[in-house]
């Protein structure tokens, strides 16, 4: 049943296709071409841009016999007709008894429950049985053949009826050039080998002052003379084609009086050093010049003459703007006074640092640039208006006192590297998207700090600069890295919900440090402060801890089992057992404390141990620690009575700051520690 329904749809499609073809005849539409699809079907392309696909009906052994519907032409009009069993033809009549023109409503067909074809002339309201069985027969389509003869397209129906459709060439015009725009000098004429088809007539329009004509197989275009001041300098030449059936076609070509900006020509680089670099790296044709074609391929320039003599440095950047596809510019150490980066629409990174003569960098309006480095130049202001993609600014060694040298824009900045300046103010409200700020080695006191608008700040590095004693970073919950060394701060307020992974605050005046909630902290360097106690019990991820040169008597590292490195020199710690939970620790340095005992038996990874200048008593056994090496120091412990080491340690271990030798006595299987005279020393710490 599904096969019957599918074939019914095919037949109805044939009727529709036949109707479309006949309607084209009545509307002066012609056939442009016919395409054999190779699958027993043809596609007919008409001059109005439409097409019809028909099926070949000559081989129907696997198909069904269609109803005997055809068309009959009479007085120039095609009517639907029906072929009787005896071969005679009757017109198909509508409900009023009138012939049905093909240009009107098409008859509809279906297969009834008994498998016979039925026809409807009223849109499917009533049906008439044709008494034609829907079974395998001689054809499965109304169409049997197509051919072209004397410019006429002939369509043969299955009953032998031939429908003739005139053919015409497709309306088309080609100027005969691949150029999108034609450029002319004053009075210049150019001839193009055009291609035109399907036109009975044509007309040409042009800008004022231009001349256009078709001469044989050539289209001649002449630009206005220089003295013709009333002529248009640019415009469009239009060729309009008209077919015999009234159809039209428009072809256009822009023309310009002037030089083609994309034409290949040699670029003038007055600076010999710049030209020499470009020729060495980008002269593709070997002519010793850089032309516009070669320039278009240059995307990366890296020329560093910062440490060269002046005669090797670039003094003039004229011509650089012709490198229209430049994406990365690194021109360090130049002697030029100004550089304009606005012409580079594709520029991503610009590095013009170490160019002390450079006073002006034009960049406003460049929407593509993402990175700019003007370190150690002579600029004192920078306009970033319209630089919406700029995320990274490096501006070290400029003598800056504030970031007011940015006179416009900057809202997109995420990273600012401003080392070796003289900043006195850190008002960062202008940079709401700031994530990284580095102002290390600042030569000057910072008297005001405001990070209240920098909620995205992730990394902050300040060193060697006196800052306000009370530093508030509580508005920056995303801080992951903080370095504040040698800044003179006495208190530090961190975000309540801390994302800190690294905190370096050595060489300050901190007497307290609150790290409650710092659950992500892995590195802490708070050496050289005034801390007497430190609670790190919230820092379960801590691996590196440096608390040297404080006054610590109490260090809480409960739960900090991940520590691998500890340095606590010169404090007042007395309990080394706090480290026994740190099974991964490899380095313990505790010289200058009050340690009285140490048992490394639970520290299998320990490789370096410094317990010099403590108060060790009794016995210290490190013989079971195979990784303990020459970095072990237990000198300066006068109460230490015995030191046990292994045979392997006897050859690797040294006693720093103590003139002794360690030997293995093979007879007694003991470790002997002897002085320079060979006398046994019972107390290695004495």
For each residue, the residues with C-beta under 8 A, 3 or more apart:
1: 4 5
2: 5 6
3: 6 7
4: 1 7 8 64 111 115 134
5: 1 2 8 9 111
6: 2 3 9 10
7: 3 4 10 11 63 64 111 134 140
8: 4 5 11 12 109 110 111
9: 5 6 12 13
10: 6 7 13 14 55 140 141
11: 7 8 14 15 66 67 109 142
12: 8 9 15 16 108 109
13: 9 10 16 17
14: 10 11 17 18 54 55 66 141 142 143
15: 11 12 18 19 69 106 107 108 109 142
16: 12 13 19 20 106
17: 13 14 20 21 52 53 54
18: 14 15 21 22 54 71 102 142 143 157
19: 15 16 22 23 102 103 106
20: 16 17 23 24 50 52
21: 17 18 24 25 44 52 155 163 165
22: 18 19 25 26 71 78 102 103 163
23: 19 20 26 27 102 103
24: 20 21 27 29 46 48 165
25: 21 22 29 78 163 165
26: 22 23 103
27: 23 24
28: 245 246
29: 24 25 46 47 48 50 245
30: 46 47 165 166 167 168 243 245
31: 34 44 45 46 47 153 165 166 167 168
32: 45 46 47 167 168 169 170 198
33: 45 167 170
34: 31 42 43 44 45 146 148 153
35: 42 43 45
36: 42
37: 40 41 42 43 53
38:
39:
40: 37 55 56 59
41: 37 53 54 55 56
42: 34 35 36 37 53 54 56 146
43: 34 35 37 51 52 53
44: 21 31 34 51 52 53 54 146 153
45: 31 32 33 34 35 50 51 170
46: 24 29 30 31 32 49 50 51 52
47: 29 30 31 32 168 170 171 198 243 245 247
48: 24 29 247
49: 46
50: 20 29 45 46
51: 43 44 45 46
52: 17 20 21 43 44 46
53: 17 37 41 42 43 44
54: 14 17 18 41 42 44 141 142 143 146 155
55: 10 14 40 41 140 141 143
56: 40 41 42 59 141 143 144 145
57: 60 66 139 140 141 142 143 144 158
58: 139 144 145
59: 40 56 62 63 139 140
60: 57 63 64 65 136 137 138 139 140 141
61: 136
62: 59 136 140
63: 7 59 60 136 137 139 140
64: 4 7 60 134 135 136 137 140
65: 60 132 133 134 135 136 137 138 139
66: 11 14 57 69 117 139 140 141 142 158
67: 11 82 109 117 119 130 132
68: 82 83 84 130 132 159
69: 15 66 80 81 82 83 92 107 109 119 142
70: 80 81 82 83 89 142 157 158 159 161
71: 18 22 78 79 80 81 102 157 161 163
72: 78 79 81 89 91 161
73: 76 77 78 79
74: 77 79
75:
76: 73
77: 73 74 101
78: 22 25 71 72 73 101 102 103 163
79: 71 72 73 74 91 92 99 100 101 102
80: 69 70 71 91 92 99 100 101 102 106 107
81: 69 70 71 72 89 90 91 92
82: 67 68 69 70 89 90 91 92 119 130
83: 68 69 70 87 88 89 159
84: 68 87 88 89 90
85: 131
86:
87: 83 84
88: 83 84
89: 70 72 81 82 83 84
90: 81 82 84
91: 72 79 80 81 82 99 100
92: 69 79 80 81 82 99 100 107 119 121
93: 96 97 98 99 100 121
94: 97 98 99 100 121 122
95: 121 122 126
96: 93
97: 93 94
98: 93 94
99: 79 80 91 92 93 94
100: 79 80 91 92 93 94 104 105 107 121
101: 77 78 79 80 104
102: 18 19 22 23 71 78 79 80 106
103: 19 22 23 26 78
104: 100 101
105: 100 121 123
106: 15 16 19 80 102
107: 15 69 80 92 100 119 120 121
108: 12 15 119 120 123 124
109: 8 11 12 15 67 69 117 118 119 120
110: 8 117 118 120 127
111: 4 5 7 8 115 116 117 118 134
112: 115 116 117 118 127 129
113:
114:
115: 4 111 112 133 134 135
116: 111 112 129 130 131 132 133 134
117: 66 67 109 110 111 112 129 130 132 133 134
118: 109 110 111 112 127 128 129 130
119: 67 69 82 92 107 108 109 127 128 130
120: 107 108 109 110 123 124 125 126 127 128
121: 92 93 94 95 100 105 107 126 128
122: 94 95 125 126
123: 105 108 120
124: 108 120 127
125: 120 122
126: 95 120 121 122
127: 110 112 118 119 120 124
128: 118 119 120 121
129: 112 116 117 118
130: 67 68 82 116 117 118 119
131: 85 116
132: 65 67 68 116 117
133: 65 115 116 117
134: 4 7 64 65 111 115 116 117
135: 64 65 115
136: 60 61 62 63 64 65
137: 60 63 64 65
138: 60 65
139: 57 58 59 60 63 65 66 144 158
140: 7 10 55 57 59 60 62 63 64 66
141: 10 14 54 55 56 57 60 66 144 158
142: 11 14 15 18 54 57 66 69 70 157 158
143: 14 18 54 55 56 57 146 155 156 157 158
144: 56 57 58 139 141 156 157 158
145: 56 58 156
146: 34 42 44 54 143 153 154 155 156
147: 154 156
148: 34 151 152 153 154 167
149: 152 154
150:
151: 148 166 167
152: 148 149 164 165 166 167
153: 31 34 44 146 148 164 165 166 167
154: 146 147 148 149 162 163 164 165
155: 21 54 143 146 162 163 164 165
156: 143 144 145 146 147 160 161 162
157: 18 70 71 142 143 144 160 161 162 163
158: 57 66 70 139 141 142 143 144
159: 68 70 83
160: 156 157
161: 70 71 72 156 157
162: 154 155 156 157
163: 21 22 25 71 78 154 155 157
164: 152 153 154 155
165: 21 24 25 30 31 152 153 154 155
166: 30 31 151 152 153
167: 30 31 32 33 148 151 152 153
168: 30 31 32 47 198 243 244 245
169: 32 172 197 198
170: 32 33 45 47 197 198
171: 47 197 198 199 241 243 247 248 249
172: 169 195 196 197 198 241 249
173: 194 195 196 197 199 202 239 241 249 251
174: 194 195 196 251
175: 192 194 219 239 251 253
176: 192 193 194 195 219
177: 182 192 253
178:
179: 182
180: 254
181: 254 255 256 260
182: 177 179 190 221 253 254 255 256
183: 255 256 257 258 259 260 263
184: 188 190 221 223 255 256 257 258
185: 188 223 257 259
186: 223 224 225 226 257
187: 222 223 224 225 226
188: 184 185 222 223
189: 220 221 222 223
190: 182 184 220 221 222
191: 215 218 219 220 221
192: 175 176 177 218 219 221
193: 176 217 218 219
194: 173 174 175 176 214 217 218 219
195: 172 173 174 176
196: 172 173 174 199 202 239 241
197: 169 170 171 172 173
198: 32 47 168 169 170 171 172 241 243 249
199: 171 173 196 202 241 242 243 249
200: 242 243 244
201: 241 242
202: 173 196 199 239 240 241 242
203: 239 240 242
204: 212 213 214 237 238 239 240
205: 237 238 240
206: 210 211 212 235 237 238
207: 210 231 232 234 235 236 237 255
208: 230 231 232 235
209: 224 228 230 231 232
210: 206 207 221 222 223 224 231 232 235 237 255
211: 206 220 221 222
212: 204 206 219 220 221 222 237
213: 204 219 220
214: 194 204 218 219 220
215: 191 218 220
216:
217: 193 194
218: 191 192 193 194 214 215
219: 175 176 191 192 193 194 212 213 214
220: 189 190 191 211 212 213 214 215
221: 182 184 189 190 191 192 210 211 212 237 255
222: 187 188 189 190 210 211 212
223: 184 185 186 187 188 189 210 255 257
224: 186 187 209 210 228 231 232 257
225: 186 187 228 231
226: 186 187
227:
228: 209 224 225 231
229:
230: 208 209
231: 207 208 209 210 224 225 228 257
232: 207 208 209 210 224 235
233: 256 257 258
234: 207 254 255 256 257 258
235: 206 207 208 210 232 254 255
236: 207 252 253 254 255
237: 204 205 206 207 210 212 221 252 253 254 255
238: 204 205 206 250 251 252
239: 173 175 196 202 203 204 250 251 252
240: 202 203 204 205 248 249 250
241: 171 172 173 196 198 199 201 202 248 249 250 251
242: 199 200 201 202 203 246 247 248
243: 30 47 168 171 198 199 200 246 247 248 249
244: 168 200
245: 28 29 30 47 168
246: 28 242 243
247: 47 48 171 242 243
248: 171 240 241 242 243
249: 171 172 173 198 199 240 241 243
250: 238 239 240 241
251: 173 174 175 238 239 241
252: 236 237 238 239
253: 175 177 182 236 237
254: 180 181 182 234 235 236 237
255: 181 182 183 184 207 210 221 223 234 235 236 237
256: 181 182 183 184 233 234
257: 183 184 185 186 223 224 231 233 234
258: 183 184 233 234
259: 183 185 263
260: 181 183 263
261:
262: 292
263: 183 259 260 292
264: 291 292 293
265: 291 292
266: 289 290 291
267: 289 290 291 292 295 319 322
268: 318 319
269: 274 275 278 290 318 319 320
270: 316 318 319
271: 274 275 314 315 316 317 318
272: 275 276
273: 276 277 305 312 313 314 315
274: 269 271 277 278 303 314 316 317 319 320
275: 269 271 272 278 279 290
276: 272 273 279 280
277: 273 274 280 281 301 303
278: 269 274 275 281 282 283 290 298 301
279: 275 276 282 283 288 289 290
280: 276 277 283
281: 277 278
282: 278 279 290 294 295 297 298
283: 278 279 280 286 287 288 289 290 294
284: 293 294 297
285: 291 294
286: 283
287: 283
288: 279 283
289: 266 267 279 283
290: 266 267 269 275 278 279 282 283 294 295
291: 264 265 266 267 285 294 295
292: 262 263 264 265 267 295 296 322
293: 264 284 296 297
294: 282 283 284 285 290 291 297 298
295: 267 282 290 291 292 298 322 323 324
296: 292 293 324 325
297: 282 284 293 294 325
298: 278 282 294 295 301 323 325 326
299: 325 326 327 328 346
300: 326 327 328
301: 277 278 298 323 326 328 329 330 331
302: 328 330
303: 274 277 314 330 331 332
304: 307 330 332 333
305: 273 308 312 313 314 332 333 334
306: 332 333 353 354
307: 304 333
308: 305 312 313 333
309: 312 313
310: 313 335
311:
312: 273 305 308 309
313: 273 305 308 309 310 333 334 335
314: 271 273 274 303 305 317 331 334 335 336
315: 271 273 334 335 336
316: 270 271 274 336
317: 271 274 314 320 331 334 336 339
318: 268 269 270 271
319: 267 268 269 270 274 322
320: 269 274 317 323 339
321: 340 343 344
322: 267 292 295 319
323: 295 298 301 320 326 344
324: 295 296 343 344 345 346
325: 296 297 298 299 346
326: 298 299 300 301 323 329 344 346 347
327: 299 300 346 347 348 349
328: 299 300 301 302 347 348 349 350
329: 301 326 341 344 347 349 350 351 352
330: 301 302 303 304 349 350 351
331: 301 303 314 317 334 339 351 352 355
332: 303 304 305 306 351 352 353 354 355
333: 304 305 306 307 308 313 354 355
334: 305 313 314 315 317 331 352 355 357 358
335: 310 313 314 315 355 357
336: 314 315 316 317 339 355 357 358
337: 357 358 359 360
338: 358 359 360 361 362
339: 317 320 331 336 352 358 360 361 362
340: 321 343 362
341: 329 344 347 350 361 362 363 366 369
342: 362 363 364 365 366
343: 321 324 340
344: 321 323 324 326 329 341 347 366 368 369
345: 324 366 368
346: 299 324 325 326 327 368
347: 326 327 328 329 341 344 350 366 368 369
348: 327 328 368 369 370 371
349: 327 328 329 330 369 370 371 372
350: 328 329 330 341 347 363 369 371 372 373
351: 329 330 331 332 371 372 373
352: 329 331 332 334 339 355 358 361 373 374 377
353: 306 332 373 374 375 376 377 394
354: 306 332 333 375 376 377
355: 331 332 333 334 335 336 352 358 376 377 378
356: 376 377 378
357: 334 335 336 337 378
358: 334 336 337 338 339 352 355 361 374 377 378 379
359: 337 338 377 378 379 380
360: 337 338 339 379
361: 338 339 341 352 358 372 374 377 379 382
362: 338 339 340 341 342 383
363: 341 342 350 366 369 372 382 383 384 387
364: 342 383 384 385 386 387 408 409
365: 342 385 386 387
366: 341 342 344 345 347 363 369 386 387
367: 386 387 388 389
368: 344 345 346 347 348 389
369: 341 344 347 348 349 350 363 366 372 387 389 390
370: 348 349 389 390 391 392
371: 348 349 350 351 390 391 392 394
372: 349 350 351 361 363 369 390 392 393 394
373: 350 351 352 353 393 394 395
374: 352 353 358 361 377 379 382 393 394 395 398
375: 353 354 394 395 396 397 398
376: 353 354 355 356 396 397 398
377: 352 353 354 355 356 358 359 361 374 398
378: 355 356 357 358 359
379: 358 359 360 361 374 382 398 405
380: 359 398 405
381: 405 406 407
382: 361 363 374 379 395 405 406 407
383: 362 363 364 406 407 408 409
384: 363 364 387 390 393 406 408 409 410 413
385: 364 365 408 409
386: 364 365 366 367 409
387: 363 364 365 366 367 369 384 390 409 412
388: 367 412
389: 367 368 369 370 412
390: 369 370 371 372 384 387 393 409 410 412 413
391: 370 371 412 413 414 415 433
392: 370 371 372 413 414 415 416 417
393: 372 373 374 384 390 410 413 415 416 417
394: 353 371 372 373 374 375 416 417 418
395: 373 374 375 382 398 400 405 416 417 418 421
396: 375 376 417 418 419 420 421
397: 375 376 419 420 421
398: 374 375 376 377 379 380 395 405 418 421
399: 421 422
400: 395 403 405 418 421 422 423
401: 421 422 423 424 425 444
402: 405 423 424 425 427
403: 400 406 410 416 418 423 425 427 428 430 431
404: 407
405: 379 380 381 382 395 398 400 402
406: 381 382 383 384 403 409 410 430
407: 381 382 383 404
408: 364 383 384 385
409: 364 383 384 385 386 387 390 406 412
410: 384 390 393 403 406 413 430 431
411: 430 431 432 433
412: 387 388 389 390 391 409 433
413: 384 390 391 392 393 410 416 431 433 434
414: 391 392 433 434 435 436 456
415: 391 392 393 434 435 436 437
416: 392 393 394 395 403 413 431 434 436 437 438 439
417: 392 393 394 395 396 436 438
418: 394 395 396 398 400 403 421 423 437 438 439
419: 396 397 438 439 440 441 442
420: 396 397 441 442 443
421: 395 396 397 398 399 400 401 418 439 442 443 444
422: 399 400 401 442 443 444
423: 400 401 402 403 418 426 439 442 444 446 465
424: 401 402 444 445 446 447 448
425: 401 402 403 446 447 448
426: 423 439 446 448 449 450 451
427: 402 403 430 448 449 450
428: 403 431 434 437 450 451 453 454
429: 432 450 452 453
430: 403 406 410 411 427
431: 403 410 411 413 416 428 434 453 454
432: 411 429 453 454 455 456
433: 391 411 412 413 414 456
434: 413 414 415 416 428 431 437 454 456 457
435: 414 415 456 457 458 459 478
436: 414 415 416 417 457 458 459
437: 415 416 418 428 434 454 457 459 460 461
438: 416 417 418 419 459 461
439: 416 418 419 421 423 426 442 461 462 465
440: 419 461 462 463 464 483
441: 419 420 463 464 465
442: 419 420 421 422 423 439 446 462 463 464 465
443: 420 421 422 465
444: 401 421 422 423 424 465
445: 424 465 466 467
446: 423 424 425 426 442 449 462 465 466 467 468
447: 424 425 468
448: 424 425 426 427 468
449: 426 427 446 467 468 471 472
450: 426 427 428 429 453
451: 426 428 454 457 460 472 473 475 476
452: 429 475
453: 428 429 431 432 450 475
454: 428 431 432 434 437 451 457 475 476
455: 432 475 476 477 478
456: 414 432 433 434 435 478
457: 434 435 436 437 451 454 460 476 478 479
458: 435 436 478 479 480 481
459: 435 436 437 438 479 480 481 482
460: 437 451 457 473 476 479 481 482 483 484
461: 437 438 439 440 481 482 483
462: 439 440 442 446 465 467 483 484 485 487
463: 440 441 442 483 484 485 486 487
464: 440 441 442 485 486 487
465: 423 439 441 442 443 444 445 446 462 486 487
466: 445 446 487 488
467: 445 446 449 462 471 484 487 488 489
468: 446 447 448 449 471 489
469: 488 489 490 491 509
470: 489 490 491 493
471: 449 467 468 484 487 489 491 492 493
472: 449 451 475 493
473: 451 460 476 479 482 492 493 494 495
474: 493 494 495 496
475: 451 452 453 454 455 472 495
476: 451 454 455 457 460 473 479 495
477: 455 495 497 498 499
478: 435 455 456 457 458 499
479: 457 458 459 460 473 476 482 494 495 498 499 500
480: 458 459 499 500 501 502 520
481: 458 459 460 461 500 501 502
482: 459 460 461 473 479 494 500 502 503 504 505
483: 440 460 461 462 463 502 504 505
484: 460 462 463 467 471 487 489 492 504 505 508
485: 462 463 464 504 505 506 507 508
486: 463 464 465 506 507 508
487: 462 463 464 465 466 467 471 484 508
488: 466 467 469 508 509
489: 467 468 469 470 471 484 492 505 508 509 510
490: 469 470 508 509 510 511
491: 469 470 471 510 512
492: 471 473 484 489 505 510 513
493: 470 471 472 473 474
494: 473 474 479 482 498 500 514 515 518
495: 473 474 475 476 477 479 498 499
496: 474 517
497: 477 517
498: 477 479 494 495 515 517 518 519 520 521
499: 477 478 479 480 495 520
500: 479 480 481 482 494 503 518 520 521
501: 480 481 520 521 522 523 541
502: 480 481 482 483 521 522 523 524
503: 482 500 515 518 521 523 524 525 526
504: 482 483 484 485 523 525
505: 482 483 484 485 489 492 508 510 513 525 526 529
506: 485 486 525 526 527 528 529 546
507: 485 486 527 528 529
508: 484 485 486 487 488 489 490 505 528 529
509: 469 488 489 490 529 530
510: 489 490 491 492 505 513 526 529 530 531
511: 490 529 530 531 532
512: 491 531
513: 492 505 510 526 529 531 534
514: 494
515: 494 498 503 518 521 524 535 536 538 539
516: 535 538
517: 496 497 498 538
518: 494 498 500 503 515 521 538 539
519: 498 538 539 540 541
520: 480 498 499 500 501 541
521: 498 500 501 502 503 515 518 524 539 541 542
522: 501 502 541 542 543 544 562
523: 501 502 503 504 542 543 544
524: 502 503 515 521 536 539 542 544 545 546 547
525: 503 504 505 506 544 546
526: 503 505 506 510 513 529 531 534 546 547 550
527: 506 507 546 547 548 549 550 567
528: 506 507 508 548 549 550
529: 505 506 507 508 509 510 511 513 526 549 550
530: 509 510 511 550 551
531: 510 511 512 513 526 534 547 550 551 552
532: 511 550 551 552 553 554
533: 552 553 554 555 556
534: 513 526 531 547 550 552 554 555 556
535: 515 516 538 556
536: 515 524 539 542 545 555 556 557 560
537: 556 557 558 559 560
538: 515 516 517 518 519 535
539: 515 518 519 521 524 536 542 559 560
540: 519 559 560 561 562
541: 501 519 520 521 522 562
542: 521 522 523 524 536 539 545 557 560 562 563
543: 522 523 562 563 564 565
544: 522 523 524 525 563 564 565
545: 524 536 542 557 560 563 565 566 567 568
546: 506 524 525 526 527 565 566 567
547: 524 526 527 531 534 550 552 555 567 568 571
548: 527 528 567 568 569 570 571 589
549: 527 528 529 569 570 571
550: 526 527 528 529 530 531 532 534 547 570 571
551: 530 531 532 571 572
552: 531 532 533 534 547 555 568 571 572 573
553: 532 533 571 572 573 574
554: 532 533 534
555: 533 534 536 547 552 568 571 573 578
556: 533 534 535 536 537 578
557: 536 537 542 545 560 563 578 579 581 582
558: 537 578 581
559: 537 539 540
560: 536 537 539 540 542 545 557 563 581 582
561: 540 581 582 583 584
562: 522 540 541 542 543 582 584
563: 542 543 544 545 557 560 566 579 582 584 585
564: 543 544 582 584 585 586 587 605
565: 543 544 545 546 585 586 587
566: 545 546 563 579 582 585 587 588 589 590
567: 527 545 546 547 548 587 589
568: 545 547 548 552 555 571 573 589 590 593
569: 548 549 589 590 591 592 593 610
570: 548 549 550 591 592 593
571: 547 548 549 550 551 552 553 555 568 592 593
572: 551 552 553 593 594
573: 552 553 555 568 576 590 593 594 595
574: 553 593 594 595 596
575: 578 595
576: 573 579 588 590 595 597 598 611
577: 580 599
578: 555 556 557 558 575 581
579: 557 563 566 576 582 585 588 603
580: 577 599 602 603
581: 557 558 560 561 578
582: 557 560 561 562 563 564 566 579 585 603
583: 561 602 603 604 605
584: 561 562 563 564 605
585: 563 564 565 566 579 582 588 603 605 606
586: 564 565 605 606 607 608 627
587: 564 565 566 567 606 607 608
588: 566 576 579 585 603 606 608 609 610
589: 548 566 567 568 569 608 610
590: 566 568 569 573 576 593 595 610 611 614
591: 569 570 610 611 612 613 614 633 636
592: 569 570 571 612 613 614
593: 568 569 570 571 572 573 574 590 613 614
594: 572 573 574 614 615
595: 573 574 575 576 590 598 611 614 615 616
596: 574 614 615 616 617
597: 576 616 617 618
598: 576 595 609 611 616 620
599: 577 580 602 621
600: 603 606 609 622 624 625 628
601: 621 624
602: 580 583 599
603: 579 580 582 583 585 588 600 606 625
604: 583 625 627
605: 564 583 584 585 586 627
606: 585 586 587 588 600 603 609 625 627 628
607: 586 587 627 628 629 631
608: 586 587 588 589 628 629 631 632
609: 588 598 600 606 622 628 631 632 633 634
610: 569 588 589 590 591 631 632 633
611: 576 590 591 595 598 614 616 620 633 634 637
612: 591 592 633 634 635 636 637 656 657
613: 591 592 593 635 636 637
614: 590 591 592 593 594 595 596 611 636 637
615: 594 595 596 637 639
616: 595 596 597 598 611 620 634 637 639 640 685
617: 596 597 639 640 641
618: 597 639 640 641 642
619: 640 641 642 643 644
620: 598 611 616 634 640 642 643 644
621: 599 601 624 643 644
622: 600 609 625 628 632 643 644 645 649
623: 644 645 646 649
624: 600 601 621 646
625: 600 603 604 606 622 628
626: 646 648
627: 586 604 605 606 607
628: 600 606 607 608 609 622 625 632 649 653
629: 607 608 632 652 653
630: 652 653 654
631: 607 608 609 610
632: 608 609 610 622 628 629 653
633: 591 609 610 611 612 655 656 657
634: 609 611 612 616 620 637 640 643 655 684 685
635: 612 613 655 656 657 658 684 685
636: 591 612 613 614 657 685
637: 611 612 613 614 615 616 634 640 685
638: 683 685 686
639: 615 616 617 618 685
640: 616 617 618 619 620 634 637 643 683 684 685 686
641: 617 618 619 682 683
642: 618 619 620 682 683
643: 619 620 621 622 634 640 673 684 685
644: 619 620 621 622 623 671
645: 622 623 649 650 653 662 671
646: 623 624 626 649 650 671
647: 650 651 664 671
648: 626 651 652
649: 622 623 628 645 646 652 653 662
650: 645 646 647 653 662 663 664 671
651: 647 648 662 664
652: 629 630 648 649
653: 628 629 630 632 645 649 650 662
654: 630 662
655: 633 634 635 658 660 662 673 684
656: 612 633 635
657: 612 633 635 636
658: 635 655 684
659: 675 676
660: 655 673 674 675 681 684
661: 673 674 675 676
662: 645 649 650 651 653 654 655 671 672 673
663: 650 671 672 673 674
664: 647 650 651 669 670 671 672
665: 668 669 670 671 672
666: 669
667:
668: 665
669: 664 665 666
670: 664 665
671: 644 645 646 647 650 662 663 664 665
672: 662 663 664 665 680
673: 643 655 660 661 662 663 680 681 684
674: 660 661 663 677 678 679 680 681
675: 659 660 661 678 679 681
676: 659 661
677: 674
678: 674 675
679: 674 675
680: 672 673 674
681: 660 673 674 675 684 686
682: 641 642
683: 638 640 641 642 686
684: 634 635 640 643 655 658 660 673 681
685: 616 634 635 636 637 638 639 640 643
686: 638 640 681 683
